[in-house]
Amino acid sequence: MSDSELAGQFLDAAIGLLRRVRDEEADAMTAAGTLIADTVAAGGRLFAFGAGHSSLAAQDLVYRAGGLALMNLLAVPGVVGVDVMPATLGSALERVDGLATAVLDTSPLRAGDVLVIVSLSGRNALPVEMALHARALGVRVIGVTSVAYATETTPRNASGTFLKDHCDVVLDSKIAPGDAELTVDTIPAPFAPASTVVTSAVLQSVMATAAGILAERGIEPPLLRSGNVDGGHEWNARILKEYGDRIFYER
């Protein structure tokens, strides 16, 4: 099999997953977009969290050209991407009981805010406890996860539950457990993960939905523009000033 054939197979697999999400998660994406629009309109703040590679999709929402300026990253030291050495420490921190509570209790989140939690497996202590504690604080939770993990794996946290069990809205990425789309006889392990592609697309679809709903209500969506187009910096300076009390990545 040629390299180009493998490349095409991966792209076809990713496209197939995106089509499934489009067709099967439309109602959930609308619900998530509506929740975000309601929060923006009511003066609430928006936060996103993900551990390990799940953090990539969360970070993609923050300070993003074409994105909502109000989306803030809830960063947990040691689990944002692969920002810690050794990288395996990040995986271990996801399984530490009590870490999520400590993070939320020292964060700016408050009742009426929205927290997007991205966790492919949704089985580890950090995302599950974060959803549990956030809702106890009056924060609404949007979970982005693979529901298949809940039927093919066991929980790895004290509650014995999954992220999907503690969300106001669940977005199912449709990723199969293991997150590898390709297998060939000459390669001993499955390969080519698609979760980042799919999860990022799902979340940008939700942000687009939220922007459209706000516009329909006569509210200008607080969107950022690229700083690499004429007038972008001036536009962003206005948005950041107007919504400065709800933006935390500038402080």
DALIN-V664920 format. One line per field, one symbol per residue. phi: phi as a letter, one per 20 degrees, with the letter a starting at -180 (. if undefined). psi: psi as a letter, one per 40 degrees, with the letter a starting at -180 (. if undefined). A space follows every 50 residues. Layout:
# DALIN-V664920
phi: ???
psi: ???
This chain:
# DALIN-V664920
phi: .egffffffffffffffffffgeedgfffffffffffgfffenedccccb dmffffffffedldgndffeedeeedgncemcecdffffgffffdefnff fffffddefbgnedceddbgemdefffffffgffffeneeddddbdfgff ddcdfcbffmcdggeccfcddefmffgolbeccbfedfcfbmfdffgfff fgffffffffffffffendfffeedffddgnfffgfffffffdgfdddee e
psi: hiddddddddddddddddddddddeddddddddddddddddeeiihiiii ibeddddddeehfhheihdehihhhhheehbfeihiddddddddehhedd ddddeeieiiheihhhhhhddfeiddddddddddddeehihhhhihddde eeiiifidefiiddefidhhhheehihdfheihideheiiigiedddddd ddddddddddddddddeehhhgiiiheeihedddddddddddfdeeheee .
